[in-house]
């Protein structure tokens, strides 16, 4: 069984490949009602972890964690990071793996997946997604969690790249030899991504990408929550945590019912804030006031995607194309249903805006298409950031940043093709200290800028006498070598999932160590 799994901030959506069709699975909640998503919620009650719809039934009796996917966008997140939920403490990887295990069980027992696919122990092969701007640790944690949960990940795609597949599948007639560029605008529950995709037949080539890890539908919910608090004359700190969460969920529900003709949003506070003092029956907010308050959030996404639009203009000029020959901006993601979004997109960029008829499921459908070998779809993607290392220059008198992989580096999911880069030099010290990081931009003077995420430090024994297993190199004084140091080779490999591994070799002593980079290092030592 081949699936496309979009692990989302608020909802997780699953589609499957079925003879050229890519239906979205429906899941049954505790009351037997069907939803085309599985809630991305976990809760602790009675010392047990509950996930999805089951977690929603525990809100009054335990501690819940909503939108926990956002934990992965924390620059300090590593596989061993700990999370407290009520009486439970788990690593981030274990938390996500247990949620995904509940999802896997729900697919087999509480979804409308056809019976012929529900075997005793079916292999659930899946293509999964991460935000385009996801750093190495986020990719590593996500992939490891899917494997731990019993899925067999075939590949990991960037979310807007998957949505590009859904666009081609649904709007093939709008593409031709001269109209072959699409900008995907993906505003989900917790993140925003934009990608410029050139589509020729079934081959998709990502030319540029950008994103934000802290803007999404949750933030629009919070804006409405704040307006309601002001309108009701209630301070947020007067609410219990459970009452606050109930009202946020009510705000989300009211927001998602907005249409272009809506003029007013009305919330029933008596139900949402049952048990609170001084609660008015209901509060109404003018839609125009809500849109005014949300505009700065949408403008942040527009600012973030300007480099992508600049890439579009550059591509059109290079190919002597006309503006009318762009297929348009394709809007996906659950939060893009806010009518304000396409309105501001058209105003800012003057381009045709298409909205997916299934915005919340577009990524999952695209992933299912990618999982279907018979679809013939191919993808050449790009990194959304620069990966590099700080090095000492001028005999230790300065520190320089050496970019290893840049946004020009291509990634080819599912093909298994890897990109390699080598550095060979003479070591000047007895111990090498490698400080790896990822950044969204590099300044003109060669320094990392924008969003900078440390990827971890590595200590390597340039002096072969220090290669003893278990030796704490952090306690070894760093000294310059008196004579010419050994020849050192660094070999960096970027795999099809966008993750980096580095092999550092002492060529003179025939010795190496291998590190998988993603916030923590899984290394080995031995002869080269």
C-alpha positions in Angstrom: 0.0 0.0 0.0 1.5 3.3 -1.1 0.5 6.5 0.8 1.2 10.2 0.8 1.4 11.4 4.4 1.3 15.1 5.1 2.2 15.4 8.8 0.7 18.8 9.5 0.8 21.3 12.4 -2.9 21.1 13.1 -4.1 18.2 10.9 -2.4 15.2 9.3 -3.8 14.3 5.9 -3.3 10.9 4.1 -3.9 10.1 0.5 -3.2 6.8 -1.3 -2.4 5.7 -4.8 -5.2 3.7 -6.4 -4.8 2.9 -10.1 -4.2 6.5 -11.2 -6.6 8.0 -8.6 -5.4 9.6 -5.3 -8.3 9.7 -2.8 -7.9 11.2 0.6 -8.6 9.0 3.5 -11.4 9.7 6.0 -10.9 8.9 9.7 -13.7 8.2 12.2 -13.7 10.1 15.5 -14.9 8.7 18.8 -18.5 9.5 17.9 -18.3 7.8 14.5 -18.2 11.0 12.4 -15.8 11.0 9.4 -13.1 13.6 8.8 -10.6 13.9 5.9 -7.8 14.4 8.4 -6.3 13.1 11.7 -5.9 15.7 14.4 -2.2 16.6 15.1 -2.9 16.6 18.9 -1.4 14.5 21.8 -2.6 14.5 25.4 -1.6 12.9 28.6 -4.3 11.4 30.9 -3.8 8.9 33.6 -0.2 8.6 32.8 -0.9 7.4 29.3 -0.3 9.2 25.9 -3.3 9.7 23.7 -3.2 10.8 20.1 -5.5 12.2 17.5 -9.3 12.0 18.0 -8.7 10.1 21.2 -6.6 13.0 22.6 -9.5 15.4 21.9 -11.6 13.4 24.3 -9.0 13.9 27.1 -8.9 17.7 27.0 -10.9 18.1 30.3 -9.1 15.2 32.1 -5.5 15.7 31.2 -2.8 17.9 29.6 -2.9 18.4 25.8 -0.2 19.6 23.3 -1.5 21.1 20.1 0.6 22.0 17.1 3.6 20.0 18.4 5.1 19.9 15.0 6.3 23.4 15.6 8.8 21.9 18.1 10.8 20.7 15.1 11.3 24.2 13.7 13.1 25.3 16.9 16.8 25.9 15.9 17.8 24.1 19.1 15.7 21.0 18.4 17.7 17.8 18.2 16.5 14.1 18.3 17.2 13.9 22.1 15.3 17.1 23.0 12.8 16.5 25.8 9.1 17.4 25.9 6.9 17.5 29.0 3.2 16.6 28.6 1.5 16.4 31.9 3.1 13.6 33.9 5.0 12.3 30.8 8.4 13.3 29.6 9.4 12.1 26.1 12.1 12.9 23.5 10.8 14.8 20.5 11.5 11.8 18.3 9.6 9.4 20.5 6.6 11.8 20.8 6.3 12.1 17.0 6.9 8.4 16.5 4.1 7.5 19.0 1.7 10.0 17.3 2.6 8.5 13.9 2.1 4.9 15.3 -1.4 6.0 16.3 -1.9 7.4 12.8 -0.8 4.1 11.3 -3.2 2.1 13.5 -6.0 4.5 12.6 -5.3 4.1 8.9 -5.8 0.3 9.3 -8.7 0.3 11.7 -10.5 3.6 11.6 -10.3 4.9 8.1 -12.2 4.2 4.8 -9.1 2.5 3.3 -10.5 -0.3 1.1 -10.6 -3.7 2.9 -8.3 -5.3 0.4 -5.5 -3.1 1.7 -6.2 -3.9 5.4 -4.1 -7.1 5.7 -2.9 -8.5 9.1 0.4 -6.7 8.8 0.5 -4.6 5.6 3.6 -2.7 4.7 2.6 1.0 4.5 5.0 2.5 2.1 4.8 6.3 2.2 6.3 9.4 0.8 6.4 12.0 3.5 6.9 15.8 3.5 8.6 18.5 5.5 8.6 22.3 5.0 10.9 23.4 2.2 13.0 25.4 4.7 13.2 22.5 7.3 16.7 22.2 8.7 18.7 19.0 9.0 17.5 18.1 12.5 13.9 18.4 11.5 14.4 16.2 8.5 16.3 13.6 10.5 13.7 13.5 13.3 10.8 13.2 10.9 12.3 10.4 8.9 13.4 8.5 12.0 9.9 8.9 13.6 8.1 7.5 10.5 10.4 4.5 10.5 10.0 3.9 14.2 6.2 4.1 13.8 6.2 1.2 11.3 6.0 3.1 8.0 8.5 2.4 5.2 9.4 5.9 3.9 10.2 5.8 0.2 11.2 9.5 0.0 10.9 12.8 1.7 9.7 15.8 -0.4 9.4 19.4 0.4 5.7 20.3 0.9 5.3 22.9 -1.9 7.1 20.5 -4.3 4.5 17.9 -3.6 1.7 20.5 -4.1 3.3 21.2 -7.5 2.5 17.5 -8.5 -1.1 18.0 -7.4 -1.3 21.1 -9.6 -0.1 19.3 -12.7 -2.4 16.4 -12.0 -5.4 18.6 -11.7 -4.6 21.5 -14.1 -2.6 19.8 -16.9 -4.6 21.6 -19.5 -3.3 25.0 -18.3 0.3 24.0 -19.0 2.0 23.9 -22.3 5.5 24.4 -23.8 5.3 28.2 -23.3 3.3 28.4 -20.1 5.3 26.2 -17.8 6.1 28.1 -14.6 4.1 27.9 -11.4 4.6 29.6 -8.0 3.3 27.4 -5.2 2.1 29.4 -2.2 1.7 27.0 0.8 0.2 28.4 4.0 -0.4 25.7 6.5 -1.3 25.5 10.1 2.1 26.4 11.4 4.5 27.2 8.5 4.7 29.0 5.2 6.5 27.9 2.0 6.8 29.2 -1.5 8.5 27.5 -4.5 9.0 28.4 -8.1 8.5 25.3 -10.2 9.1 24.8 -13.9 6.9 22.0 -15.3 7.7 20.2 -18.5 5.4 17.3 -19.1 5.7 15.3 -15.9 9.1 16.6 -14.9 9.1 19.2 -12.2 12.2 21.4 -11.5 12.2 23.6 -8.5 14.1 26.8 -9.4 13.7 28.7 -6.1 12.2 28.3 -2.7 11.6 30.3 0.5 9.7 29.9 3.8 8.9 30.9 7.3 8.7 28.5 10.3 6.6 30.7 12.5 3.6 31.9 10.4 0.6 29.8 9.8 -3.1 29.3 10.6 -2.4 29.1 14.3 -1.3 32.7 14.3 -4.6 33.8 12.5 -6.5 31.9 15.3 -4.5 33.8 17.9 -5.3 37.1 16.2 -9.0 36.4 16.4 -8.6 35.2 20.0 -7.1 38.5 21.0 -9.8 40.5 19.3 -12.5 38.4 21.1 -10.8 39.0 24.5 -10.7 42.7 23.8 -14.4 42.7 22.7 -15.4 40.7 25.8 -13.4 42.8 28.2 -11.5 39.7 29.5 -7.8 39.4 30.0 -6.2 36.2 28.7 -4.6 35.5 32.0 -8.1 35.3 33.6 -8.7 32.1 31.6 -7.7 28.6 32.7 -5.5 26.7 30.2 -8.4 24.5 29.2 -10.7 27.4 28.7 -8.1 29.2 26.6 -7.7 26.1 24.4 -11.4 25.7 24.0 -11.7 29.3 22.8 -8.8 28.9 20.4 -10.5 25.9 18.9 -13.7 27.9 18.6 -11.8 30.7 16.9 -10.3 28.3 14.4 -13.7 26.8 13.6 -15.3 30.3 13.1 -12.3 31.4 11.0 -12.6 28.4 8.7 -16.2 29.1 8.0 -15.4 32.6 6.6 -16.4 33.2 3.0 -15.7 36.2 0.7 -19.2 37.5 1.5 -18.8 37.3 5.3 -19.2 40.5 7.2 -19.2 39.4 10.8 -17.7 36.7 13.0 -19.7 35.7 16.0 -18.4 33.5 18.8 -20.5 31.8 21.5 -18.4 32.5 24.6 -20.9 31.0 27.0 -20.2 27.5 25.6 -16.4 28.0 24.9 -15.7 29.5 28.3 -18.2 27.5 30.5 -17.2 27.9 34.1 -15.5 31.2 33.7 -16.7 34.3 35.5 -18.0 37.5 33.7 -18.5 35.8 30.4 -20.9 37.5 27.9 -23.2 35.3 25.9 -21.4 36.0 22.6 -19.0 38.5 20.9 -19.1 39.7 17.3 -16.1 40.9 15.4 -16.3 42.8 12.1 -14.6 40.8 9.4 -12.9 44.0 8.1 -11.3 44.5 11.6 -10.1 40.9 11.6 -8.6 41.2 8.2 -6.8 44.4 9.2 -5.3 42.6 12.2 -4.3 39.6 10.0 -2.8 41.7 7.2 0.7 42.0 8.8 0.9 38.2 9.0 0.0 37.8 5.3 2.5 40.6 4.4 5.2 38.6 6.1 4.6 35.7 3.7 4.6 38.1 0.8 7.9 39.5 1.8 9.3 36.0 2.3 8.3 35.0 -1.2 9.7 38.0 -3.0 13.0 36.3 -3.8 10.9 33.5 -5.4 9.0 36.0 -7.5 12.3 37.6 -8.5 13.4 34.2 -9.6 10.3 33.9 -11.7 11.0 37.3 -13.4 14.6 36.2 -14.0 13.5 32.9 -15.6 11.0 34.7 -17.8 13.6 37.2 -19.0 16.1 34.4 -19.7 13.6 32.5 -21.8 12.2 35.7 -23.4 8.8 34.7 -22.1 5.8 37.0 -21.5 4.1 37.6 -18.2 0.9 36.1 -19.6 2.7 32.8 -20.1 3.0 32.1 -16.4 0.5 29.5 -15.3 0.0 31.5 -12.1 0.3 31.4 -8.3 -1.1 28.1 -6.9 -2.5 28.6 -3.4 -2.6 25.6 -1.1 -2.6 24.8 2.7 -5.4 25.0 5.1 -4.7 28.6 6.2 -4.9 29.8 2.6 -8.7 29.4 2.8 -8.8 32.9 4.5 -10.2 35.1 1.7 -7.7 37.8 2.6 -4.8 35.7 1.3 -5.6 35.5 -2.5 -6.8 39.1 -2.4 -3.4 40.4 -1.1 -1.5 38.0 -3.4 -3.2 39.5 -6.5 -2.7 43.0 -5.2 1.0 42.5 -4.5 2.1 40.5 -7.5 -0.5 41.2 -10.2 -0.6 37.5 -11.1 -3.4 35.0 -11.7 -4.1 33.2 -8.5 -5.5 29.7 -8.5 -6.6 28.0 -5.3 -6.6 24.3 -5.0 -10.1 22.8 -4.6 -8.6 20.7 -1.8 -6.1 23.2 -0.2 -5.7 21.1 3.0 -5.1 17.9 1.1 -3.0 19.2 -1.9 0.3 18.2 -0.4 -0.9 14.7 0.6 -2.4 14.1 -2.9 0.9 15.3 -4.4 2.8 12.9 -2.2 0.6 10.0 -3.3 1.2 10.9 -6.9 4.9 10.8 -6.2 4.5 7.4 -4.6 2.8 6.0 -7.7 5.4 4.7 -10.1 2.9 4.6 -12.9 2.3 8.4 -12.7 5.6 9.1 -14.3 6.2 12.2 -12.3 9.8 13.3 -11.6 11.2 16.0 -9.4 14.5 17.9 -9.3 14.4 19.9 -6.0 16.8 22.4 -4.4 18.0 23.1 -0.9 16.2 26.1 0.7 19.3 27.0 2.7 23.1 27.0 2.8 24.9 24.4 4.8 28.5 25.1 5.7 31.2 25.1 8.4 33.2 27.7 10.2 37.0 27.4 9.7 40.1 29.1 11.0 41.9 31.3 8.5 45.1 33.2 8.4 46.8 30.7 10.7 44.1 31.0 13.3 43.9 34.8 13.3 40.4 34.8 11.9 37.3 32.6 11.4 35.7 32.2 8.0 32.5 30.6 6.8 32.9 27.9 4.1 29.6 27.1 2.3 29.5 23.4 1.4 26.0 23.1 -0.1 24.0 26.1 -1.3 20.4 26.7 -2.6 21.9 26.0 -6.1 22.4 22.4 -5.0 19.9 20.0 -6.6 18.2 17.2 -4.7 16.5 14.3 -6.5 14.0 12.5 -4.3 13.4 8.7 -4.9 16.3 8.4 -7.3 18.9 7.7 -4.6 21.3 10.1 -6.3 23.7 11.8 -3.9 25.7 14.9 -4.2 29.3 14.9 -2.9 31.8 17.6 -2.1 35.4 17.1 -1.0 38.0 19.2 0.8 41.7 18.1 1.1 44.3 20.1 3.1 47.1 19.8 5.6 46.0 20.0 9.3 47.5 22.8 11.3 46.3 21.6 14.7 46.2 18.4 16.7 42.4 18.5 17.0 39.9 19.7 14.4 36.9 21.6 15.7 34.1 21.7 13.0 31.2 24.1 13.7 28.4 23.2 11.2 25.4 25.4 10.6 22.6 26.1 8.2 21.5 29.6 7.2 18.9 31.2 4.9 21.4 33.6 3.3 25.0 34.5 3.1 26.0 38.2 3.3 28.2 39.9 0.8 31.2 39.6 3.1 30.7 35.8 3.3 29.0 35.6 6.7 25.9 33.5 7.5 22.8 35.7 7.8 19.0 35.4 7.9 17.8 32.4 9.8 20.9 30.7 11.2 20.5 27.2 12.7 23.5 25.5 14.4 23.8 21.9 13.1 26.2 20.8 15.8 29.9 20.6 16.5 32.4 17.8 15.6 35.8 17.2 17.1 38.2 15.1 15.0 41.6 13.9 16.1 44.0 15.2 13.4 46.8 13.7 15.5 46.5 9.9 15.0 47.8 9.4 18.6 44.5 10.9 19.8 42.2 8.5 18.0 41.6 6.2 21.0 38.0 5.3 21.4 36.2 7.0 24.2 38.8 9.8 24.5 37.1 13.1 25.3 38.6 15.4 22.7 37.0 18.4 24.3 39.4 18.1 27.2 42.5 17.9 24.9 44.3 21.2 24.6 44.4 22.4 21.0 47.9 23.0 19.8 49.4 24.0 16.4 51.5 21.3 14.8 55.3 21.9 14.8 55.8 20.4 11.4 53.6 19.8 8.4 50.4 18.2 9.7 48.7 15.1 8.2 46.7 15.3 5.0 43.0 15.5 5.9 40.1 14.9 3.6 36.5 16.0 4.3 33.8 14.3 2.1 30.3 15.7 2.4 27.3 13.8 1.0 23.9 15.2 0.5 21.3 12.5 0.2 17.9 12.4 -1.5 16.2 13.5 1.7 18.2 16.7 1.9 20.3 15.5 4.9 24.1 15.7 5.1 26.7 13.2 6.2 30.4 14.0 6.5 33.4 11.6 6.4 36.6 13.0 7.8 39.7 11.0 7.0 43.3 11.2 8.1 44.8 10.1 4.7 48.3 9.7 6.1 47.2 7.4 9.0 44.4 5.6 7.0 41.8 6.6 9.6 38.3 8.0 9.4 35.1 8.9 11.2 31.6 9.3 9.8 29.0 11.7 11.1 25.4 12.1 10.2 24.5 15.7 10.6 21.1 16.8 12.0 21.6 18.5 15.3 23.2 15.4 16.7 25.9 13.2 15.3 25.8 9.4 14.8 29.4 8.6 14.1 31.7 5.7 13.5 35.4 5.2 13.7 37.7 2.8 11.9 40.1 2.3 9.1 39.5 4.1 5.9 
